[in-house]
Structures are given as structure tokens and as C-alpha cells.
Amino acid sequence: MSTYLDFEEPLSKLEKDIQKARFNEDMSASNILQERLIKKTEKIYSNLTDYQKVQLARHPDRPYAMDYVKLIMRDYYELKGDRHFRDDPSIVCFIGYIDDTKAMIIGQEKGRGTKVKLKRNFGMPHPEGYRKSLRIAKMAEKFNIPILMLVDTPGAFPGLGAEERGQSEAIATNLFEFSNLDNITISIVIGEGGSGGALAISVADKLAMMENSVYSVISPEGCSAILYKDSSKIEEATSSLKMTSKDLYEAKIIDDLVEEPGCGAHRNKKEAATFIKEYFLKSVDELSEIDVQTRKENRMNKILKYGSFEEENNDE
């Protein structure tokens, strides 16, 4: 059963009316309502506020990493364990084929249903998750296999055990190692990209975001609590953070925007998966034309430009 956010309720009502018309075999009414639904969908999704985009990024029906693995990869095989402590289910790693291209996928997985969410730790990785992703990335580098990274986490797990096992060190090591990989790396924020937990698998030749995804140093809730001392100012905090895909593309933090279906990825998972697959294959083709050393230099130059700005001299 589909879940509807508060601003999506008009769509829910129209879809119920369409089902009722079809049940009564009133195709004329069904067609009219279908046209209304299309127009209403376009109107709602073309006028989303920044906080509504955050809500979409966290939508319970939004496709997760495992959904995309099953939709775009064939002959896939899961790779587990960090060879130091244990396997972390909040990060999943697969080898297989995307069309005819051999590839590896590293993704953050939130899980569905209470039991699976607890197993996946709600998509918040422990240090062993990041060490697993680095192990898989190094394996891909050895055999020159391109990597697709799917970012979707509220942040790295901040628990005592994670800190004891070196959470910050694991993230820092990933940032360093991923910036220097020889093979092609492409990272896409598919939902919620939170803080260093997202950054640890975001360093890549190309960093893209799906249209309704978000990417920030802190959640809007955390920002409003710390800066405004007022939890009711979440929408103001969201706008201030500039965390939407459009904001980050304009700021040149990300390289590309990945299209979503007009009704959002959560309403058409197959089409959303097709957009991701096409972006990955196109990027692999483009990056394959560039020699390894140039790609690594381009990757590093891009990282070093983050946060740079120019000041105008008005002292005249």
C-alpha cells in the first residue's frame, strides 16, 4: 500500500476516485480523472519547497540501494565483511553486470519493516561498513572494475561501539583512499546524504544527485535545534542549508542531476532505476576516454575546489 505525505493527499484522493470509476466500469469518468491526476501531479512536484524535498528524500516508499541493485544489475553476487571485525548490513556491496558492463555497487541500505530496519541500523553504518566498502573498492581497482556508489544515510552511527572501533578514522581513510583509486568511480545520492556518513562513499570521478534527494553536513532538525534553539524552524533551517540537488548543482558541489519520474522515484521505481543505469553507463563511457592519471588529477582538483569563493574588491 502506497504512503502519501501531507502535500500528496490530493493525489491519493484522485487515485481512489479513479479506482472507484474503473470498478464501476465508468471509463469516461476514469479518463477525465486520469487527466486531472496528471495535471495535479505536475503542479505539486514542480512547486515543492525545500523541506518537502527533504520529506521526499526520506519517503518510506522511495527506492533504496537494494531495490536499484535488483533492477539494474544482473548476475549479481553480494560481497560481505571487512576482514577486521564483522559484516555491516547497513552497507551492501555487489559485483555483477549493468547491461554488458562489469561493475561493482556499494550502497547504503536503510531497510524496510521494523526487523530489517534494525538489522540495517536504519542505514547508519558502523566503521566496519566503511572498511568493507574500502575493501571492495580496492578489489574493484585491482581488476579495473567501475564502481557505482549509492548514497542514502542520515549519517554514520554515533554509538559508543562505533566510536571505540574508530568511526572517524574509518571515514577519513575512505576519503583519502577513494580520492586516489585508479578505476572509474561514480557516486549518486539516491535519497538522504547526511554528513561524513555520506561523504565516505561520495568521493568519486563523478558525484551526482537524484532530483528529489538532499545532501548536507547536518539534518534540518539538528540545524534548527542548534542554531535556532527552536524545532519549529525546520523549514527555515532547510532553506539555509542549501541541501537540495538544485542548490548543490548551482554551487558546483555536485557534477550532475539525475532525472526522476515526474511523480517522484517512490511512485515509479523502474523508471527511476533506468535513469540511474543510463547515467552510470554514459559516465563510464565518458570517463573511459580519459587516461588514469588525468582522471585522478581531475578528481583531486574537483575536491580541492570545494568551498572556494571569490571576493570583490570594492576599495576604490
N, C-alpha and C positions, 0 to 999 in steps of 0.2 A: 504493500500500500504506500502510495506516494505521500511525502511530507510537504506541507506548504508553510512557508514563512508568512508573517502577517501581511506583507505587501503583495504576496502571491495569492491571497484569498479570492480576489475576483476571478482568477484563472480557475481555481478549484470549483467555484460555483458554475462557471460556464461549462467546464468539463462534465460536471454532474448533469447539467441540463442536456448536453449532447448525448450522454449515455441514456438518459430518460427518453429523448426523442427517438433514438435508434431502437430502444426496446419497444416503443410504440409504433415502430416502422414508419415514422414521420420523417422521411428523408429530406423534404423541403425545409422543415424547421432545423434539421440537423445541419444542412449545408449553410444556412443563414448563421446559425450559432458558431459553426466552424470558422466562418469568415470573421465573426466578431472576436473569436478567440485569438486568431492570428493577429488582428489589429491591436487587441488589448495586450498581447504578449510583446509585440514590438514597442508599444508605448511604455510599458512598465520597464523592460530591460534596456531601453535606450535612455532612461531618465533615472538611473539608480544613483543614490547618494553613496558617498564613500563608505559609510557604515553598513549600508545594505550590501555592498560588495564584500565586506568582511563576513557578513552573515551567509552570503552565497559560498564564499571560500570554505566556510565551516559546515555547509549544508550536509545533513546526515545522509542524503541520497547521492551526494557528489561522488563520482568515481575515485577510488583510491588506487594506490600503486598496483595491488594485486589484480584489480579489475583491468587495468591497462596491460599488464603482463599477459593475461589470458586473451585479451582482444587483439593485441598487435604482434605477439611473439608466438612462433610455432616451435615444436620440438624443444620446449624449454625444460631446463633442469635446475632445481634450486641448489645453491651452494651455501653451506652453513658454517658457523663457528669462526672465532677469531684466533684460534690456536694458542690462546693465552689463558682464557678463563671459561667462557661458555658461548653459546649462540644467543644472540639478542633478537627476538622475534619482531621488534619494532623497526628493524631494518631488514629488508628482504633483498636477496641477490640471486639473479638468474642468468644462465647462459642459454642461448638459443639463436633462432633466426628471425629477423624482422624482414619480411619478404625474403629476398635471397642474400641479405647481408647478415653475416655472423655478428652477433652483438652480445653485450652484457648489460643487464639492467640492475641498477642499485636504487632502491626506493624506500621511502619511509612509509610505514603502513600503520594506520590507526585502528583498523579492525571494525567489524560490525557485530552488534549484540554484546551484552554485558560480559559474557565469558571470554569472547575473543578480544574485546577491548582491554580487559585485564591482562590477558596473555600478551598483547601487543603493547601494553603500558600506554595506551591512548596515543601511540605514535611518538612517544618521548624516549629517544634512545639513551642507553647507558654507554659508558666508554667502550665496552666490548662491541657494541654495534658499530661505532665508528672505526674500531680496529678491524672488524670484519670487512667493512666497506673498503678500507685501505688494502687489506689482503687481496680482495677480489680485484681491485683496481690495478694492483701490481701484477696479478696474474694476467689480466687483460693486456697490460703493457708488454709483458713478455711475449705474448703471441700476436701483438698488434691488432687487438680487437677493439673496435669503438665502444664507448660506454655511454649509455643513456641513464642519467640520474633524475629521479622523480622526487621532488622536494614537497613534503607535506607534514609539517610538525608544528605544534605550539611552542616547541623549544626542547633542548636537551633536558633529560631528567635531572632535577636538582637534589635528589635524595642523598642521604649520608653515605650509603654504599657506593653510589656513583662517584661521589667526591673522593672517597677513600681510594678508589681504583683509578683516579686520575682523569676525571672528566675534562677539565680544561686542557690538560696535556694532550689527550686524545684528539680533541678538536683542533688544537694548534698544530699538531703533527699532520693532520689531514690537510689543513690549509697549505702547509709547506710542501707536502708530498704531491698533492693534486696539482699544484701550480707548476710542477716540473715533470709531469708524465709525458712520455713520448707519443702515446697513442691519442686518437681523437676522443675528446670528451664533450658531451653536450648535457646541460642541466636545465630542467624545466620545473618551475614552481607550478604544481598542479592544484594546490589548494592554499594552505596556510604555511608561509615561510617565516618561522619565528626565531629570531636571534641567532646566536652561534650554532644552535642545534641545526638550523637550516644551512647556515654558511658552510658547515663542514662537508657537505656534498654539493656545494654550489660553485666551487672554483672549477672553471671549465673553459674550453675554447669558446663556447657559446653559452650564454645564460639567458634563458627566455622565461616568460611568464604567460600562463593562460589568462585570457581577458578578465575573468572574474576571480583571479587569485590575488593574494596580498603577500607582502614581503617586508618585514620591518625588524628593528632592533628590540622592540618590546610590544606587547599586546596593547590595544587601546584601553583595556580595563586597567592594566598595570600603569600605563601612562597617566590616565585620569586620576588614579589613586595617588601617584607620586607627585605629579606636577600641579594638579588642581585641588588635591585633597577632597575630591568630590566625584563619587562614582557615577553621578548623573551626567557628567560631561564627556561621556564616551564618544559621542559624535564629533564634538569639538576636538578631542584628542586624535581621533581617526584622521580628520582633515589636516591637523597639524603634522602628523607623522609622515604624510605623503607616501602612503604604503600601497596604493593601488598600482596596477600594472601600467596604466597610462602615465601616472606621476613619475614612476621609476624609469619608464622609457624616455620620457622627456628630459629627465635628469641624466640620461646616459649611464644609469647603473646597470640596466639590462640591455641586451643586444636586440631582442625581438619580442613581438607579441604573438602568441599562438591563438588563433581564432577559436571561438567556442560556438556551438549551435546557438541560433537566435534565442532559444528558450533556456539556455544555460547547459553546461555539461551534465548536470544532475537530471535533466529531462531526456537527454539523448546521448547515452554513454558510447554507443557505437560510433556515432559521428565525431564525438569528441576524441575518441581513440584514433580515428582516421586522421584527424588534424595533427595529432601528436606524431603519428607514424610518418606522415608526409613531411613534417618539419624535420624530423630526425634524419630521414633518408636524404632529403635535399641538403641538409647541413653537412652530412658525411661526404656527399659528392663534392660540395664546395671546398671543404677542408682537405679533402684528399689531393686536391690540386696544389696544395701548399706544402713545401718541404718541412720536415720535422722541426728543424732549428728555427725557421721563420715562424711556425705556429707557436712554438714555446715563447719566442720573443714577443709575439703579438699578445699572447695570453698574459704575460707578465706586465707588458706596457699597459694593458687594459686595467689590470689590478692596481697598478701604481697611480693611475689617473683618478681612481675613486676618491671623491671628496675634494678634488682640486677645484679652484674657482679663480676668477679674475676680479681685481678691484679697479674701479675707475678713479683716476686722479683728478679731483676737482679743485686742486690748489692752484688756481691761475689768477 
